Amino acid sequence: MPHQDREKIKLLQRVKKLRGQMDAVERTLSGNEDCGDQLMLLAAVRGGVNSLMAEVLETHIRFHLVDGAKEQIAPDLAEDLIDLVRAYLK
């Protein structure tokens, strides 16, 4: 299986997990659940979205700015950019 296909499958699995987390948020909001539980679920969703965004950005940097671009950036610069994005999204 090509590398890009594996990456796509991983990203889609993350989206499915996020969908499940959002369903849980909806259930707690509909069912008069404790605010603390709602906030914990929302924090998990936010973390999941940030993680998904970091993965998509990292893939974009690796495949479109380093390997596949007409004007490539240095691999060291790409790694620094990936680290910066991950730190920002935490």
PDB file of N, CA, C and O in Angstrom:
ATOM      1  N   MET A   1       0.849  -1.178   0.000  1.00  0.00           N
ATOM      2  CA  MET A   1       0.000   0.000   0.000  1.00  0.00           C
ATOM      3  C   MET A   1       0.895   1.241   0.000  1.00  0.00           C
ATOM      4  O   MET A   1       1.783   1.353   0.844  1.00  0.00           O
ATOM      5  N   PRO A   2       0.680   2.161  -0.918  1.00  0.00           N
ATOM      6  CA  PRO A   2       1.510   3.370  -0.985  1.00  0.00           C
ATOM      7  C   PRO A   2       1.397   4.208   0.289  1.00  0.00           C
ATOM      8  O   PRO A   2       0.391   4.175   0.998  1.00  0.00           O
ATOM      9  N   HIS A   3       2.453   4.949   0.547  1.00  0.00           N
ATOM     10  CA  HIS A   3       2.535   5.767   1.757  1.00  0.00           C
ATOM     11  C   HIS A   3       1.361   6.742   1.864  1.00  0.00           C
ATOM     12  O   HIS A   3       0.788   6.905   2.941  1.00  0.00           O
ATOM     13  N   GLN A   4       1.006   7.384   0.765  1.00  0.00           N
ATOM     14  CA  GLN A   4      -0.080   8.363   0.798  1.00  0.00           C
ATOM     15  C   GLN A   4      -1.413   7.709   1.116  1.00  0.00           C
ATOM     16  O   GLN A   4      -2.253   8.330   1.768  1.00  0.00           O
ATOM     17  N   ASP A   5      -1.635   6.482   0.680  1.00  0.00           N
ATOM     18  CA  ASP A   5      -2.873   5.781   1.001  1.00  0.00           C
ATOM     19  C   ASP A   5      -2.955   5.477   2.491  1.00  0.00           C
ATOM     20  O   ASP A   5      -4.018   5.604   3.098  1.00  0.00           O
ATOM     21  N   ARG A   6      -1.838   5.077   3.076  1.00  0.00           N
ATOM     22  CA  ARG A   6      -1.815   4.813   4.526  1.00  0.00           C
ATOM     23  C   ARG A   6      -2.094   6.093   5.298  1.00  0.00           C
ATOM     24  O   ARG A   6      -2.828   6.077   6.286  1.00  0.00           O
ATOM     25  N   GLU A   7      -1.514   7.200   4.853  1.00  0.00           N
ATOM     26  CA  GLU A   7      -1.745   8.492   5.519  1.00  0.00           C
ATOM     27  C   GLU A   7      -3.211   8.885   5.432  1.00  0.00           C
ATOM     28  O   GLU A   7      -3.783   9.377   6.404  1.00  0.00           O
ATOM     29  N   LYS A   8      -3.819   8.670   4.274  1.00  0.00           N
ATOM     30  CA  LYS A   8      -5.225   9.020   4.092  1.00  0.00           C
ATOM     31  C   LYS A   8      -6.098   8.192   5.027  1.00  0.00           C
ATOM     32  O   LYS A   8      -7.032   8.717   5.633  1.00  0.00           O
ATOM     33  N   ILE A   9      -5.798   6.901   5.146  1.00  0.00           N
ATOM     34  CA  ILE A   9      -6.570   6.027   6.034  1.00  0.00           C
ATOM     35  C   ILE A   9      -6.441   6.498   7.478  1.00  0.00           C
ATOM     36  O   ILE A   9      -7.435   6.537   8.204  1.00  0.00           O
ATOM     37  N   LYS A  10      -5.228   6.857   7.905  1.00  0.00           N
ATOM     38  CA  LYS A  10      -5.020   7.360   9.266  1.00  0.00           C
ATOM     39  C   LYS A  10      -5.834   8.628   9.517  1.00  0.00           C
ATOM     40  O   LYS A  10      -6.454   8.772  10.571  1.00  0.00           O
ATOM     41  N   LEU A  11      -5.834   9.539   8.557  1.00  0.00           N
ATOM     42  CA  LEU A  11      -6.572  10.790   8.720  1.00  0.00           C
ATOM     43  C   LEU A  11      -8.074  10.534   8.786  1.00  0.00           C
ATOM     44  O   LEU A  11      -8.776  11.145   9.592  1.00  0.00           O
ATOM     45  N   LEU A  12      -8.562   9.643   7.951  1.00  0.00           N
ATOM     46  CA  LEU A  12      -9.991   9.329   7.970  1.00  0.00           C
ATOM     47  C   LEU A  12     -10.396   8.658   9.282  1.00  0.00           C
ATOM     48  O   LEU A  12     -11.500   8.892   9.776  1.00  0.00           O
ATOM     49  N   GLN A  13      -9.522   7.828   9.853  1.00  0.00           N
ATOM     50  CA  GLN A  13      -9.804   7.227  11.152  1.00  0.00           C
ATOM     51  C   GLN A  13      -9.889   8.297  12.237  1.00  0.00           C
ATOM     52  O   GLN A  13     -10.723   8.209  13.137  1.00  0.00           O
ATOM     53  N   ARG A  14      -9.026   9.305  12.149  1.00  0.00           N
ATOM     54  CA  ARG A  14      -9.087  10.416  13.105  1.00  0.00           C
ATOM     55  C   ARG A  14     -10.400  11.174  12.987  1.00  0.00           C
ATOM     56  O   ARG A  14     -10.988  11.561  13.997  1.00  0.00           O
ATOM     57  N   VAL A  15     -10.861  11.386  11.766  1.00  0.00           N
ATOM     58  CA  VAL A  15     -12.129  12.089  11.549  1.00  0.00           C
ATOM     59  C   VAL A  15     -13.283  11.287  12.145  1.00  0.00           C
ATOM     60  O   VAL A  15     -14.182  11.862  12.759  1.00  0.00           O
ATOM     61  N   LYS A  16     -13.268   9.967  11.971  1.00  0.00           N
ATOM     62  CA  LYS A  16     -14.323   9.127  12.541  1.00  0.00           C
ATOM     63  C   LYS A  16     -14.317   9.204  14.068  1.00  0.00           C
ATOM     64  O   LYS A  16     -15.372   9.232  14.702  1.00  0.00           O
ATOM     65  N   LYS A  17     -13.122   9.236  14.644  1.00  0.00           N
ATOM     66  CA  LYS A  17     -13.021   9.357  16.101  1.00  0.00           C
ATOM     67  C   LYS A  17     -13.578  10.710  16.555  1.00  0.00           C
ATOM     68  O   LYS A  17     -14.297  10.785  17.551  1.00  0.00           O
ATOM     69  N   LEU A  18     -13.244  11.767  15.828  1.00  0.00           N
ATOM     70  CA  LEU A  18     -13.780  13.090  16.153  1.00  0.00           C
ATOM     71  C   LEU A  18     -15.302  13.118  16.052  1.00  0.00           C
ATOM     72  O   LEU A  18     -15.977  13.731  16.879  1.00  0.00           O
ATOM     73  N   ARG A  19     -15.832  12.450  15.034  1.00  0.00           N
ATOM     74  CA  ARG A  19     -17.285  12.399  14.875  1.00  0.00           C
ATOM     75  C   ARG A  19     -17.921  11.727  16.100  1.00  0.00           C
ATOM     76  O   ARG A  19     -18.952  12.179  16.596  1.00  0.00           O
ATOM     77  N   GLY A  20     -17.310  10.667  16.570  1.00  0.00           N
ATOM     78  CA  GLY A  20     -17.811  10.003  17.770  1.00  0.00           C
ATOM     79  C   GLY A  20     -17.733  10.898  18.994  1.00  0.00           C
ATOM     80  O   GLY A  20     -18.641  10.902  19.825  1.00  0.00           O
ATOM     81  N   GLN A  21     -16.660  11.647  19.107  1.00  0.00           N
ATOM     82  CA  GLN A  21     -16.531  12.571  20.232  1.00  0.00           C
ATOM     83  C   GLN A  21     -17.588  13.670  20.157  1.00  0.00           C
ATOM     84  O   GLN A  21     -18.151  14.057  21.182  1.00  0.00           O
ATOM     85  N   MET A  22     -17.860  14.170  18.963  1.00  0.00           N
ATOM     86  CA  MET A  22     -18.887  15.201  18.805  1.00  0.00           C
ATOM     87  C   MET A  22     -20.272  14.639  19.112  1.00  0.00           C
ATOM     88  O   MET A  22     -21.115  15.349  19.661  1.00  0.00           O
ATOM     89  N   ASP A  23     -20.520  13.387  18.771  1.00  0.00           N
ATOM     90  CA  ASP A  23     -21.786  12.752  19.132  1.00  0.00           C
ATOM     91  C   ASP A  23     -21.934  12.687  20.650  1.00  0.00           C
ATOM     92  O   ASP A  23     -23.025  12.892  21.182  1.00  0.00           O
ATOM     93  N   ALA A  24     -20.837  12.402  21.341  1.00  0.00           N
ATOM     94  CA  ALA A  24     -20.862  12.366  22.801  1.00  0.00           C
ATOM     95  C   ALA A  24     -21.145  13.761  23.368  1.00  0.00           C
ATOM     96  O   ALA A  24     -21.883  13.894  24.345  1.00  0.00           O
ATOM     97  N   VAL A  25     -20.567  14.789  22.767  1.00  0.00           N
ATOM     98  CA  VAL A  25     -20.845  16.164  23.200  1.00  0.00           C
ATOM     99  C   VAL A  25     -22.328  16.464  23.027  1.00  0.00           C
ATOM    100  O   VAL A  25     -22.964  17.022  23.921  1.00  0.00           O
ATOM    101  N   GLU A  26     -22.870  16.093  21.883  1.00  0.00           N
ATOM    102  CA  GLU A  26     -24.296  16.340  21.627  1.00  0.00           C
ATOM    103  C   GLU A  26     -25.171  15.640  22.658  1.00  0.00           C
ATOM    104  O   GLU A  26     -26.151  16.209  23.139  1.00  0.00           O
ATOM    105  N   ARG A  27     -24.813  14.398  22.998  1.00  0.00           N
ATOM    106  CA  ARG A  27     -25.599  13.655  23.994  1.00  0.00           C
ATOM    107  C   ARG A  27     -25.549  14.333  25.354  1.00  0.00           C
ATOM    108  O   ARG A  27     -26.569  14.423  26.036  1.00  0.00           O
ATOM    109  N   THR A  28     -24.370  14.815  25.759  1.00  0.00           N
ATOM    110  CA  THR A  28     -24.276  15.449  27.073  1.00  0.00           C
ATOM    111  C   THR A  28     -25.021  16.783  27.104  1.00  0.00           C
ATOM    112  O   THR A  28     -25.597  17.147  28.129  1.00  0.00           O
ATOM    113  N   LEU A  29     -25.014  17.510  25.991  1.00  0.00           N
ATOM    114  CA  LEU A  29     -25.739  18.778  25.950  1.00  0.00           C
ATOM    115  C   LEU A  29     -27.252  18.544  25.942  1.00  0.00           C
ATOM    116  O   LEU A  29     -28.005  19.343  26.499  1.00  0.00           O
ATOM    117  N   SER A  30     -27.691  17.470  25.324  1.00  0.00           N
ATOM    118  CA  SER A  30     -29.122  17.157  25.264  1.00  0.00           C
ATOM    119  C   SER A  30     -29.628  16.565  26.569  1.00  0.00           C
ATOM    120  O   SER A  30     -30.812  16.682  26.887  1.00  0.00           O
ATOM    121  N   GLY A  31     -28.751  15.937  27.318  1.00  0.00           N
ATOM    122  CA  GLY A  31     -29.195  15.177  28.479  1.00  0.00           C
ATOM    123  C   GLY A  31     -28.959  15.822  29.822  1.00  0.00           C
ATOM    124  O   GLY A  31     -28.963  15.119  30.832  1.00  0.00           O
ATOM    125  N   ASN A  32     -28.755  17.115  29.888  1.00  0.00           N
ATOM    126  CA  ASN A  32     -28.547  17.804  31.167  1.00  0.00           C
ATOM    127  C   ASN A  32     -27.389  17.208  31.968  1.00  0.00           C
ATOM    128  O   ASN A  32     -27.485  17.048  33.185  1.00  0.00           O
ATOM    129  N   GLU A  33     -26.316  16.888  31.292  1.00  0.00           N
ATOM    130  CA  GLU A  33     -25.136  16.336  31.954  1.00  0.00           C
ATOM    131  C   GLU A  33     -24.382  17.447  32.690  1.00  0.00           C
ATOM    132  O   GLU A  33     -24.633  18.635  32.490  1.00  0.00           O
ATOM    133  N   ASP A  34     -23.475  17.031  33.523  1.00  0.00           N
ATOM    134  CA  ASP A  34     -22.638  17.948  34.281  1.00  0.00           C
ATOM    135  C   ASP A  34     -21.774  18.795  33.335  1.00  0.00           C
ATOM    136  O   ASP A  34     -21.236  18.291  32.349  1.00  0.00           O
ATOM    137  N   CYS A  35     -21.653  20.083  33.651  1.00  0.00           N
ATOM    138  CA  CYS A  35     -20.850  20.995  32.818  1.00  0.00           C
ATOM    139  C   CYS A  35     -19.391  20.536  32.748  1.00  0.00           C
ATOM    140  O   CYS A  35     -18.738  20.688  31.715  1.00  0.00           O
ATOM    141  N   GLY A  36     -18.893  19.984  33.826  1.00  0.00           N
ATOM    142  CA  GLY A  36     -17.507  19.507  33.840  1.00  0.00           C
ATOM    143  C   GLY A  36     -17.284  18.410  32.813  1.00  0.00           C
ATOM    144  O   GLY A  36     -16.256  18.385  32.137  1.00  0.00           O
ATOM    145  N   ASP A  37     -18.246  17.502  32.697  1.00  0.00           N
ATOM    146  CA  ASP A  37     -18.151  16.433  31.690  1.00  0.00           C
ATOM    147  C   ASP A  37     -18.192  17.009  30.283  1.00  0.00           C
ATOM    148  O   ASP A  37     -17.452  16.571  29.402  1.00  0.00           O
ATOM    149  N   GLN A  38     -19.060  17.991  30.077  1.00  0.00           N
ATOM    150  CA  GLN A  38     -19.153  18.629  28.770  1.00  0.00           C
ATOM    151  C   GLN A  38     -17.843  19.306  28.402  1.00  0.00           C
ATOM    152  O   GLN A  38     -17.380  19.202  27.266  1.00  0.00           O
ATOM    153  N   LEU A  39     -17.250  19.992  29.357  1.00  0.00           N
ATOM    154  CA  LEU A  39     -15.985  20.682  29.094  1.00  0.00           C
ATOM    155  C   LEU A  39     -14.861  19.700  28.797  1.00  0.00           C
ATOM    156  O   LEU A  39     -14.018  19.962  27.938  1.00  0.00           O
ATOM    157  N   MET A  40     -14.842  18.583  29.493  1.00  0.00           N
ATOM    158  CA  MET A  40     -13.818  17.573  29.226  1.00  0.00           C
ATOM    159  C   MET A  40     -13.963  17.009  27.815  1.00  0.00           C
ATOM    160  O   MET A  40     -12.969  16.824  27.113  1.00  0.00           O
ATOM    161  N   LEU A  41     -15.177  16.740  27.407  1.00  0.00           N
ATOM    162  CA  LEU A  41     -15.409  16.231  26.054  1.00  0.00           C
ATOM    163  C   LEU A  41     -15.014  17.277  25.004  1.00  0.00           C
ATOM    164  O   LEU A  41     -14.406  16.945  23.987  1.00  0.00           O
ATOM    165  N   LEU A  42     -15.363  18.528  25.258  1.00  0.00           N
ATOM    166  CA  LEU A  42     -15.002  19.589  24.316  1.00  0.00           C
ATOM    167  C   LEU A  42     -13.490  19.761  24.219  1.00  0.00           C
ATOM    168  O   LEU A  42     -12.960  20.017  23.137  1.00  0.00           O
ATOM    169  N   ALA A  43     -12.796  19.622  25.343  1.00  0.00           N
ATOM    170  CA  ALA A  43     -11.337  19.718  25.324  1.00  0.00           C
ATOM    171  C   ALA A  43     -10.739  18.573  24.507  1.00  0.00           C
ATOM    172  O   ALA A  43      -9.759  18.761  23.786  1.00  0.00           O
ATOM    173  N   ALA A  44     -11.332  17.395  24.626  1.00  0.00           N
ATOM    174  CA  ALA A  44     -10.857  16.250  23.841  1.00  0.00           C
ATOM    175  C   ALA A  44     -11.079  16.489  22.351  1.00  0.00           C
ATOM    176  O   ALA A  44     -10.219  16.155  21.536  1.00  0.00           O
ATOM    177  N   VAL A  45     -12.220  17.063  21.994  1.00  0.00           N
ATOM    178  CA  VAL A  45     -12.502  17.372  20.588  1.00  0.00           C
ATOM    179  C   VAL A  45     -11.500  18.399  20.069  1.00  0.00           C
ATOM    180  O   VAL A  45     -10.953  18.249  18.976  1.00  0.00           O
ATOM    181  N   ARG A  46     -11.266  19.443  20.861  1.00  0.00           N
ATOM    182  CA  ARG A  46     -10.312  20.479  20.437  1.00  0.00           C
ATOM    183  C   ARG A  46      -8.930  19.869  20.235  1.00  0.00           C
ATOM    184  O   ARG A  46      -8.256  20.178  19.252  1.00  0.00           O
ATOM    185  N   GLY A  47      -8.505  19.016  21.145  1.00  0.00           N
ATOM    186  CA  GLY A  47      -7.208  18.352  20.994  1.00  0.00           C
ATOM    187  C   GLY A  47      -7.169  17.479  19.755  1.00  0.00           C
ATOM    188  O   GLY A  47      -6.158  17.438  19.054  1.00  0.00           O
ATOM    189  N   GLY A  48      -8.263  16.779  19.480  1.00  0.00           N
ATOM    190  CA  GLY A  48      -8.325  15.930  18.298  1.00  0.00           C
ATOM    191  C   GLY A  48      -8.262  16.720  17.003  1.00  0.00           C
ATOM    192  O   GLY A  48      -7.590  16.315  16.054  1.00  0.00           O
ATOM    193  N   VAL A  49      -8.960  17.847  16.963  1.00  0.00           N
ATOM    194  CA  VAL A  49      -8.937  18.699  15.770  1.00  0.00           C
ATOM    195  C   VAL A  49      -7.539  19.282  15.575  1.00  0.00           C
ATOM    196  O   VAL A  49      -7.030  19.314  14.455  1.00  0.00           O
ATOM    197  N   ASN A  50      -6.922  19.741  16.659  1.00  0.00           N
ATOM    198  CA  ASN A  50      -5.563  20.279  16.555  1.00  0.00           C
ATOM    199  C   ASN A  50      -4.582  19.213  16.066  1.00  0.00           C
ATOM    200  O   ASN A  50      -3.708  19.495  15.246  1.00  0.00           O
ATOM    201  N   SER A  51      -4.728  18.011  16.566  1.00  0.00           N
ATOM    202  CA  SER A  51      -3.858  16.917  16.151  1.00  0.00           C
ATOM    203  C   SER A  51      -4.068  16.589  14.670  1.00  0.00           C
ATOM    204  O   SER A  51      -3.105  16.361  13.939  1.00  0.00           O
ATOM    205  N   LEU A  52      -5.321  16.565  14.236  1.00  0.00           N
ATOM    206  CA  LEU A  52      -5.628  16.316  12.830  1.00  0.00           C
ATOM    207  C   LEU A  52      -5.032  17.418  11.955  1.00  0.00           C
ATOM    208  O   LEU A  52      -4.446  17.139  10.909  1.00  0.00           O
ATOM    209  N   MET A  53      -5.183  18.660  12.385  1.00  0.00           N
ATOM    210  CA  MET A  53      -4.633  19.775  11.621  1.00  0.00           C
ATOM    211  C   MET A  53      -3.113  19.669  11.526  1.00  0.00           C
ATOM    212  O   MET A  53      -2.539  19.929  10.469  1.00  0.00           O
ATOM    213  N   ALA A  54      -2.465  19.293  12.612  1.00  0.00           N
ATOM    214  CA  ALA A  54      -1.009  19.145  12.602  1.00  0.00           C
ATOM    215  C   ALA A  54      -0.580  18.048  11.625  1.00  0.00           C
ATOM    216  O   ALA A  54       0.406  18.213  10.906  1.00  0.00           O
ATOM    217  N   GLU A  55      -1.304  16.941  11.594  1.00  0.00           N
ATOM    218  CA  GLU A  55      -0.975  15.854  10.672  1.00  0.00           C
ATOM    219  C   GLU A  55      -1.120  16.293   9.216  1.00  0.00           C
ATOM    220  O   GLU A  55      -0.259  16.005   8.384  1.00  0.00           O
ATOM    221  N   VAL A  56      -2.218  16.993   8.915  1.00  0.00           N
ATOM    222  CA  VAL A  56      -2.444  17.445   7.544  1.00  0.00           C
ATOM    223  C   VAL A  56      -1.370  18.445   7.137  1.00  0.00           C
ATOM    224  O   VAL A  56      -0.853  18.377   6.021  1.00  0.00           O
ATOM    225  N   LEU A  57      -1.030  19.373   8.029  1.00  0.00           N
ATOM    226  CA  LEU A  57       0.020  20.349   7.730  1.00  0.00           C
ATOM    227  C   LEU A  57       1.377  19.673   7.544  1.00  0.00           C
ATOM    228  O   LEU A  57       2.135  20.023   6.639  1.00  0.00           O
ATOM    229  N   GLU A  58       1.675  18.711   8.400  1.00  0.00           N
ATOM    230  CA  GLU A  58       2.952  18.008   8.279  1.00  0.00           C
ATOM    231  C   GLU A  58       3.035  17.273   6.940  1.00  0.00           C
ATOM    232  O   GLU A  58       4.062  17.318   6.263  1.00  0.00           O
ATOM    233  N   THR A  59       1.956  16.602   6.567  1.00  0.00           N
ATOM    234  CA  THR A  59       1.932  15.898   5.291  1.00  0.00           C
ATOM    235  C   THR A  59       2.099  16.881   4.136  1.00  0.00           C
ATOM    236  O   THR A  59       2.830  16.612   3.183  1.00  0.00           O
ATOM    237  N   HIS A  60       1.425  18.011   4.228  1.00  0.00           N
ATOM    238  CA  HIS A  60       1.545  19.026   3.184  1.00  0.00           C
ATOM    239  C   HIS A  60       2.990  19.513   3.065  1.00  0.00           C
ATOM    240  O   HIS A  60       3.526  19.626   1.962  1.00  0.00           O
ATOM    241  N   ILE A  61       3.602  19.794   4.187  1.00  0.00           N
ATOM    242  CA  ILE A  61       4.985  20.286   4.176  1.00  0.00           C
ATOM    243  C   ILE A  61       5.910  19.232   3.572  1.00  0.00           C
ATOM    244  O   ILE A  61       6.732  19.540   2.709  1.00  0.00           O
ATOM    245  N   ARG A  62       5.774  17.997   4.028  1.00  0.00           N
ATOM    246  CA  ARG A  62       6.673  16.937   3.565  1.00  0.00           C
ATOM    247  C   ARG A  62       6.505  16.634   2.072  1.00  0.00           C
ATOM    248  O   ARG A  62       7.496  16.449   1.365  1.00  0.00           O
ATOM    249  N   PHE A  63       5.266  16.580   1.592  1.00  0.00           N
ATOM    250  CA  PHE A  63       5.027  16.123   0.230  1.00  0.00           C
ATOM    251  C   PHE A  63       4.925  17.241  -0.794  1.00  0.00           C
ATOM    252  O   PHE A  63       5.110  17.003  -1.987  1.00  0.00           O
ATOM    253  N   HIS A  64       4.631  18.459  -0.346  1.00  0.00           N
ATOM    254  CA  HIS A  64       4.432  19.533  -1.316  1.00  0.00           C
ATOM    255  C   HIS A  64       5.495  20.621  -1.243  1.00  0.00           C
ATOM    256  O   HIS A  64       5.699  21.359  -2.207  1.00  0.00           O
ATOM    257  N   LEU A  65       6.167  20.720  -0.113  1.00  0.00           N
ATOM    258  CA  LEU A  65       7.197  21.747   0.007  1.00  0.00           C
ATOM    259  C   LEU A  65       8.609  21.180  -0.015  1.00  0.00           C
ATOM    260  O   LEU A  65       9.559  21.901  -0.320  1.00  0.00           O
ATOM    261  N   VAL A  66       8.757  19.914   0.299  1.00  0.00           N
ATOM    262  CA  VAL A  66      10.091  19.313   0.335  1.00  0.00           C
ATOM    263  C   VAL A  66      10.302  18.410  -0.873  1.00  0.00           C
ATOM    264  O   VAL A  66      11.241  18.614  -1.642  1.00  0.00           O
ATOM    265  N   ASP A  67       9.439  17.415  -1.044  1.00  0.00           N
ATOM    266  CA  ASP A  67       9.661  16.402  -2.077  1.00  0.00           C
ATOM    267  C   ASP A  67       9.068  16.763  -3.441  1.00  0.00           C
ATOM    268  O   ASP A  67       9.714  16.554  -4.468  1.00  0.00           O
ATOM    269  N   GLY A  68       7.856  17.299  -3.463  1.00  0.00           N
ATOM    270  CA  GLY A  68       7.171  17.431  -4.740  1.00  0.00           C
ATOM    271  C   GLY A  68       7.097  18.825  -5.319  1.00  0.00           C
ATOM    272  O   GLY A  68       6.480  19.015  -6.367  1.00  0.00           O
ATOM    273  N   ALA A  69       7.693  19.791  -4.687  1.00  0.00           N
ATOM    274  CA  ALA A  69       7.547  21.167  -5.149  1.00  0.00           C
ATOM    275  C   ALA A  69       8.576  21.514  -6.220  1.00  0.00           C
ATOM    276  O   ALA A  69       9.659  20.931  -6.275  1.00  0.00           O
ATOM    277  N   LYS A  70       8.220  22.467  -7.062  1.00  0.00           N
ATOM    278  CA  LYS A  70       9.175  22.963  -8.059  1.00  0.00           C
ATOM    279  C   LYS A  70      10.335  23.669  -7.368  1.00  0.00           C
ATOM    280  O   LYS A  70      11.501  23.473  -7.711  1.00  0.00           O
ATOM    281  N   GLU A  71       9.985  24.494  -6.389  1.00  0.00           N
ATOM    282  CA  GLU A  71      11.008  25.189  -5.600  1.00  0.00           C
ATOM    283  C   GLU A  71      10.964  24.609  -4.190  1.00  0.00           C
ATOM    284  O   GLU A  71      10.147  25.014  -3.364  1.00  0.00           O
ATOM    285  N   GLN A  72      11.838  23.676  -3.934  1.00  0.00           N
ATOM    286  CA  GLN A  72      11.825  22.959  -2.665  1.00  0.00           C
ATOM    287  C   GLN A  72      12.478  23.781  -1.560  1.00  0.00           C
ATOM    288  O   GLN A  72      13.352  24.615  -1.797  1.00  0.00           O
ATOM    289  N   ILE A  73      12.010  23.509  -0.331  1.00  0.00           N
ATOM    290  CA  ILE A  73      12.684  24.091   0.826  1.00  0.00           C
ATOM    291  C   ILE A  73      13.610  23.030   1.414  1.00  0.00           C
ATOM    292  O   ILE A  73      13.438  21.836   1.172  1.00  0.00           O
ATOM    293  N   ALA A  74      14.574  23.476   2.175  1.00  0.00           N
ATOM    294  CA  ALA A  74      15.539  22.553   2.774  1.00  0.00           C
ATOM    295  C   ALA A  74      14.834  21.645   3.784  1.00  0.00           C
ATOM    296  O   ALA A  74      13.949  22.106   4.505  1.00  0.00           O
ATOM    297  N   PRO A  75      15.207  20.369   3.850  1.00  0.00           N
ATOM    298  CA  PRO A  75      14.591  19.451   4.813  1.00  0.00           C
ATOM    299  C   PRO A  75      14.689  19.939   6.258  1.00  0.00           C
ATOM    300  O   PRO A  75      13.754  19.752   7.036  1.00  0.00           O
ATOM    301  N   ASP A  76      15.813  20.564   6.624  1.00  0.00           N
ATOM    302  CA  ASP A  76      15.953  21.081   7.991  1.00  0.00           C
ATOM    303  C   ASP A  76      14.932  22.180   8.265  1.00  0.00           C
ATOM    304  O   ASP A  76      14.356  22.242   9.351  1.00  0.00           O
ATOM    305  N   LEU A  77      14.714  23.034   7.290  1.00  0.00           N
ATOM    306  CA  LEU A  77      13.725  24.101   7.428  1.00  0.00           C
ATOM    307  C   LEU A  77      12.326  23.508   7.539  1.00  0.00           C
ATOM    308  O   LEU A  77      11.500  23.997   8.309  1.00  0.00           O
ATOM    309  N   ALA A  78      12.066  22.471   6.781  1.00  0.00           N
ATOM    310  CA  ALA A  78      10.769  21.802   6.848  1.00  0.00           C
ATOM    311  C   ALA A  78      10.538  21.226   8.243  1.00  0.00           C
ATOM    312  O   ALA A  78       9.447  21.372   8.795  1.00  0.00           O
ATOM    313  N   GLU A  79      11.534  20.582   8.814  1.00  0.00           N
ATOM    314  CA  GLU A  79      11.403  20.022  10.163  1.00  0.00           C
ATOM    315  C   GLU A  79      11.156  21.123  11.193  1.00  0.00           C
ATOM    316  O   GLU A  79      10.339  20.958  12.098  1.00  0.00           O
ATOM    317  N   ASP A  80      11.864  22.246  11.053  1.00  0.00           N
ATOM    318  CA  ASP A  80      11.643  23.377  11.958  1.00  0.00           C
ATOM    319  C   ASP A  80      10.218  23.896  11.840  1.00  0.00           C
ATOM    320  O   ASP A  80       9.591  24.224  12.848  1.00  0.00           O
ATOM    321  N   LEU A  81       9.704  23.973  10.621  1.00  0.00           N
ATOM    322  CA  LEU A  81       8.340  24.432  10.388  1.00  0.00           C
ATOM    323  C   LEU A  81       7.337  23.463  11.001  1.00  0.00           C
ATOM    324  O   LEU A  81       6.363  23.894  11.619  1.00  0.00           O
ATOM    325  N   ILE A  82       7.555  22.182  10.843  1.00  0.00           N
ATOM    326  CA  ILE A  82       6.675  21.169  11.435  1.00  0.00           C
ATOM    327  C   ILE A  82       6.681  21.287  12.957  1.00  0.00           C
ATOM    328  O   ILE A  82       5.619  21.243  13.577  1.00  0.00           O
ATOM    329  N   ASP A  83       7.846  21.435  13.566  1.00  0.00           N
ATOM    330  CA  ASP A  83       7.946  21.598  15.023  1.00  0.00           C
ATOM    331  C   ASP A  83       7.200  22.846  15.481  1.00  0.00           C
ATOM    332  O   ASP A  83       6.514  22.824  16.503  1.00  0.00           O
ATOM    333  N   LEU A  84       7.333  23.922  14.734  1.00  0.00           N
ATOM    334  CA  LEU A  84       6.656  25.164  15.068  1.00  0.00           C
ATOM    335  C   LEU A  84       5.138  25.001  15.013  1.00  0.00           C
ATOM    336  O   LEU A  84       4.428  25.460  15.908  1.00  0.00           O
ATOM    337  N   VAL A  85       4.654  24.359  13.982  1.00  0.00           N
ATOM    338  CA  VAL A  85       3.206  24.139  13.845  1.00  0.00           C
ATOM    339  C   VAL A  85       2.697  23.274  14.989  1.00  0.00           C
ATOM    340  O   VAL A  85       1.669  23.580  15.594  1.00  0.00           O
ATOM    341  N   ARG A  86       3.412  22.199  15.285  1.00  0.00           N
ATOM    342  CA  ARG A  86       2.971  21.314  16.378  1.00  0.00           C
ATOM    343  C   ARG A  86       2.961  22.042  17.720  1.00  0.00           C
ATOM    344  O   ARG A  86       2.049  21.845  18.523  1.00  0.00           O
ATOM    345  N   ALA A  87       3.967  22.882  17.971  1.00  0.00           N
ATOM    346  CA  ALA A  87       4.001  23.651  19.227  1.00  0.00           C
ATOM    347  C   ALA A  87       2.837  24.632  19.288  1.00  0.00           C
ATOM    348  O   ALA A  87       2.240  24.822  20.348  1.00  0.00           O
ATOM    349  N   TYR A  88       2.514  25.249  18.173  1.00  0.00           N
ATOM    350  CA  TYR A  88       1.428  26.221  18.135  1.00  0.00           C
ATOM    351  C   TYR A  88       0.082  25.558  18.377  1.00  0.00           C
ATOM    352  O   TYR A  88      -0.788  26.147  19.018  1.00  0.00           O
ATOM    353  N   LEU A  89      -0.103  24.355  17.879  1.00  0.00           N
ATOM    354  CA  LEU A  89      -1.396  23.688  17.970  1.00  0.00           C
ATOM    355  C   LEU A  89      -1.619  22.951  19.290  1.00  0.00           C
ATOM    356  O   LEU A  89      -2.699  22.400  19.503  1.00  0.00           O
ATOM    357  N   LYS A  90      -0.651  22.929  20.160  1.00  0.00           N
ATOM    358  CA  LYS A  90      -0.836  22.250  21.453  1.00  0.00           C
ATOM    359  C   LYS A  90      -1.735  23.046  22.357  1.00  0.00           C
ATOM    360  O   LYS A  90      -2.003  22.630  23.484  1.00  0.00           O
TER     361      LYS A  90
END
